[in-house]
Amino acid sequence: MKTKHFIFIFICSSIFSLIACDPIYFTNPQPFDAKNIYEFPKEYRGLWVVEGDSTIIGENYFILKEYKQTIGIAKKEIDTSSTYILKNNKIYIKKKYADINLSEGFSYKLQNDSVLFNSRDIYKVSLSYDTFLRKVDEYYILNTSNTSTWWNLYLIKKTTKNILEVYVLAEDDLQNTKKDAIFISDEGIFLNTKWCKNDLLKFIKNGGFSKKILDLDLKEKKPLPK
């Protein structure tokens, strides 16, 4: 991953299944006594581009375009695998955990019995009935759900150095909250916790949401594309 003007280590659930995060789910959006917000703050909106990767925050959406390095796969492996499809001079990749389980087609070339191509991942989150912000003091909590039954949480904050940071929960953050767990397994921690704004703020101030997944320098942002 790049580490210049933004760091992307990202994100669990829909776009945010993007990431290698500890899977922690809640029965309800948090905090329960805050209203839903369907717009990102104006000062957060903009475009960041670093070495081909781009991040866009619009009025009510977030987009990550991540360009990966050249990938080489043995032609024999592709011919015997159901994961890859070669069609019309392009390679398609089947994805297991995605809303659409087939990638876009990538142009490729054959070299020494290997198929070489540059892949690209595009993730988009739109604020809507199952994805919205709630405010806690100076923080925003992004609540997102694929099922409207179980919810993932992301903490968004702006630092005094004008850096936009996003954090997720780590399992170690929940030592005093596991009593609310409905189910704990390798698939995740499922919690029946209901935080009010004051309780959630206290949790944040005591070190909750310790895993940073996104770092954007607001001084480096460019205007949104039209």
C-alpha positions in Angstrom: 0.0 0.0 0.0 1.0 3.6 -0.6 2.0 5.8 2.4 2.4 9.3 0.9 -0.6 11.7 1.3 -3.0 9.0 2.2 -2.8 5.5 3.7 -5.3 2.9 2.7 -5.5 -0.2 4.8 -9.3 -0.5 4.2 -12.5 -1.5 5.0 -15.0 -4.2 6.0 -18.6 -4.4 4.6 -19.8 -3.7 1.1 -17.1 -1.3 0.0 -15.9 -1.8 3.4 -15.7 -5.6 3.0 -12.6 -4.2 1.6 -10.5 -4.8 4.3 -8.9 -7.2 6.6 -10.8 -6.1 9.7 -11.9 -7.9 12.8 -15.5 -8.7 12.0 -17.6 -7.0 14.7 -21.4 -6.6 14.2 -24.1 -4.8 16.1 -27.9 -5.4 16.2 -28.6 -1.7 15.8 -27.0 1.5 14.4 -25.0 3.5 17.0 -25.5 5.6 18.9 -29.2 5.0 19.3 -30.0 8.5 20.4 -28.5 10.3 17.4 -30.2 11.2 14.1 -29.2 9.8 10.7 -27.1 12.0 8.5 -27.0 11.4 4.7 -24.3 13.8 3.6 -20.6 14.0 4.3 -19.4 17.3 5.7 -18.4 19.8 3.0 -14.9 20.0 4.4 -14.4 16.3 3.9 -15.3 16.3 0.2 -12.7 16.1 -2.5 -10.4 13.9 -4.6 -7.0 12.4 -3.6 -4.7 10.7 -6.1 -1.5 8.8 -5.1 0.5 6.7 -7.5 -2.6 5.8 -9.6 -4.9 5.0 -6.6 -7.7 7.5 -6.0 -10.1 8.3 -3.2 -13.2 10.4 -3.8 -15.6 11.7 -1.1 -18.7 13.3 -2.5 -21.8 14.8 -0.9 -23.3 11.4 -0.3 -20.8 8.8 -1.6 -17.3 7.4 -1.2 -15.3 5.8 -4.0 -12.0 4.0 -3.8 -10.2 3.1 -7.1 -7.2 0.9 -6.3 -4.8 -0.1 -9.0 -2.8 -3.2 -8.2 0.6 -4.3 -9.5 0.9 -6.5 -12.5 -0.3 -10.0 -11.8 1.1 -13.1 -13.4 -0.8 -16.4 -13.4 0.3 -19.6 -15.0 -1.8 -20.3 -18.1 -2.1 -24.0 -16.9 -3.7 -22.8 -13.7 -6.2 -20.6 -15.5 -7.2 -23.4 -17.8 -7.9 -25.7 -14.8 -9.5 -23.2 -12.5 -13.1 -22.0 -12.3 -11.9 -18.7 -10.8 -10.7 -17.2 -14.1 -12.4 -16.6 -17.4 -10.6 -15.7 -20.6 -13.0 -14.2 -23.1 -12.6 -11.7 -26.0 -8.9 -11.0 -25.1 -9.8 -10.1 -21.5 -9.5 -12.0 -18.2 -12.4 -12.0 -15.7 -12.0 -13.0 -12.0 -14.8 -14.6 -10.0 -15.0 -13.0 -6.5 -16.4 -14.9 -3.5 -17.6 -12.2 -1.1 -19.0 -9.4 -3.3 -22.4 -8.1 -4.4 -21.3 -8.7 -8.0 -19.1 -11.8 -8.1 -17.4 -11.2 -11.4 -14.7 -8.5 -11.9 -14.5 -6.2 -14.8 -12.5 -7.6 -17.8 -8.8 -6.8 -17.8 -6.6 -6.8 -20.9 -3.8 -9.3 -20.7 -0.8 -10.7 -22.5 0.9 -14.1 -22.6 4.5 -14.3 -21.6 6.5 -17.5 -20.9 3.3 -19.5 -20.4 1.9 -17.0 -18.0 -1.0 -14.6 -18.3 0.0 -11.0 -17.2 -2.5 -8.3 -16.4 -3.0 -5.2 -14.3 -6.1 -5.5 -12.0 -8.1 -2.7 -10.5 -10.6 -2.7 -7.7 -13.4 0.0 -7.5 -15.4 0.2 -4.3 -18.3 2.6 -3.8 -20.5 3.4 -0.8 -23.6 5.6 -1.1 -25.3 7.0 2.0 -28.8 5.7 2.1 -31.3 3.8 4.3 -28.7 1.2 5.2 -25.5 3.4 5.2 -25.5 6.7 7.1 -23.6 8.9 9.5 -24.4 9.7 13.1 -22.6 12.4 15.1 -21.0 12.1 18.5 -19.4 15.3 19.7 -16.7 16.1 17.0 -16.8 12.5 15.6 -18.9 10.9 13.0 -19.9 7.2 13.1 -20.5 5.6 9.8 -23.1 2.8 10.2 -23.3 0.4 7.3 -25.2 -2.8 6.8 -25.7 -5.3 4.0 -28.7 -6.9 5.5 -30.3 -4.1 7.7 -29.9 -6.7 10.5 -26.3 -6.5 11.4 -24.3 -3.3 11.4 -20.6 -2.4 11.1 -19.3 0.9 12.6 -16.5 3.2 11.4 -15.2 6.2 13.3 -14.4 9.3 11.3 -12.4 12.2 12.8 -10.5 15.3 11.8 -7.2 15.9 13.6 -5.8 19.2 14.6 -3.3 18.8 11.7 -6.2 18.7 9.3 -5.9 15.0 8.6 -9.1 13.0 8.0 -8.8 9.6 9.8 -11.1 6.6 9.8 -10.9 3.9 12.4 -12.7 0.5 13.0 -13.1 -1.6 16.2 -10.5 -4.1 17.1 -11.4 -7.1 19.2 -9.2 -5.8 22.1 -11.4 -2.7 22.2 -14.3 -4.7 23.4 -13.1 -6.2 26.7 -15.8 -4.5 28.7 -18.5 -5.0 26.0 -18.3 -8.8 25.3 -20.9 -9.3 28.0 -23.3 -8.0 25.4 -22.2 -10.6 22.8 -24.9 -12.8 21.4 -22.4 -15.0 19.5 -18.6 -15.1 19.2 -16.9 -17.3 16.6 -14.3 -17.2 13.9 -16.9 -15.5 11.7 -17.1 -12.5 14.0 -18.4 -11.0 17.2 -22.1 -10.2 17.2 -23.2 -7.7 19.9 -26.4 -6.5 21.3 -24.8 -3.3 22.7 -26.8 -0.1 22.6 -24.7 3.0 23.1 -26.1 6.4 23.8 -24.0 9.4 22.6 -22.4 9.9 26.0 -21.5 6.3 26.5 -20.1 6.0 23.0 -18.0 9.2 23.4 -16.6 7.8 26.7 -15.8 4.6 24.9 -13.9 6.5 22.1 -12.0 8.7 24.6 -10.9 5.6 26.4 -9.3 4.1 23.3 -12.1 2.4 21.5 -11.9 2.3 17.7 -8.1 1.7 17.8 -7.5 0.4 14.3 -6.8 3.1 11.7 -7.8 2.1 8.2 -7.8 5.4 6.3 -5.7 8.6 6.5 -6.4 11.5 4.1 -4.6 14.9 4.2 -7.3 17.5 3.7 -4.6 20.0 2.6 -3.8 17.7 -0.3 -7.3 17.2 -1.7 -8.3 18.3 -5.2 -11.8 19.5 -6.4 -14.3 16.8 -7.1 -14.6 15.8 -10.8 -17.6 17.1 -12.5 
